[in-house]
Amino acid sequence: MPLENHLTELEKKHRALEREIQDALTRPSADDMRLAELKRRKLQLKDEITRLRSSEPAVH
């Protein structure tokens, strides 16, 4: 199940980025460039997770 392990790790990273983004948004001195980079990385992870999930063989 290496694919499932990889997906689990990607999902952990995605959640960590979400927390980091939320933390950054609560700070009045949020760096817009850093926030944009975090959001970009989060979207890339989401896209990769979606791509991998759609390529998983159906389990019967």
LINRACOR-V986345 format. One record per backbone hydrogen bond with DSSP energy under -1.0 kcal/mol. CO is the residue of the C=O (numbers start at 1). NH is the residue of the N-H. If there is no record, write none. Layout:
CO:NH / CO:NH
This chain:
1:5 / 2:6 / 3:7 / 4:8 / 5:9 / 6:10 / 7:11 / 8:12 / 9:13 / 10:14 / 11:15 / 12:16 / 13:17 / 14:18 / 15:19 / 16:20 / 17:21 / 18:22 / 19:23 / 20:24 / 21:25 / 22:26 / 27:30 / 31:35 / 32:36 / 33:37 / 34:38 / 35:39 / 36:40 / 37:41 / 38:42 / 39:43 / 40:44 / 41:45 / 42:46 / 43:47 / 44:48 / 45:49 / 46:50 / 47:51 / 48:52 / 49:53 / 50:54
